[in-house]
């Protein structure tokens, strides 16, 4: 089921990937990518849950702020996680792969904002959402217990 979500995400992303709005309106794709990169560099684990053999990481810019991204950790490799979280909370611990997160070179432009694709070793593991003013948009409250 998780792979279906990834497939749909990539299919939608491929359809509008790199789309730019009318010239002269809004930030350039480079400005959006720069802001996304700043946000990705500041992500830290806010909460950790166990769902069977999978760990679910709730990522945000600071503990106590609204979360921005969910990742699943299966066999030590980050994977996309479509939520909602149904697992049991766990004690926090460091995850060094966060330093390896990067961004795809294209930005998805939508009427409500921008989407940046977060990569781990060249594979999409999540989507970071930015508003029209380039502020990070938190996840919906239904995704987080």
FENJO-V513198 format. One record per helix or strand of 3 or more residues. SS is the DSSP state (~ for helix, > for strand). FROM is the first residue (numbers start at 0). LEN is the number of residues. Records with the same first field share a line. If there is no record, write none. Layout:
BEGIN
SS: FROM-LEN  FROM-LEN
END
This chain:
BEGIN
~: 1-15  28-13  95-5  140-3
>: 43-8  53-7  68-6  76-4  100-10  112-8  122-8
END
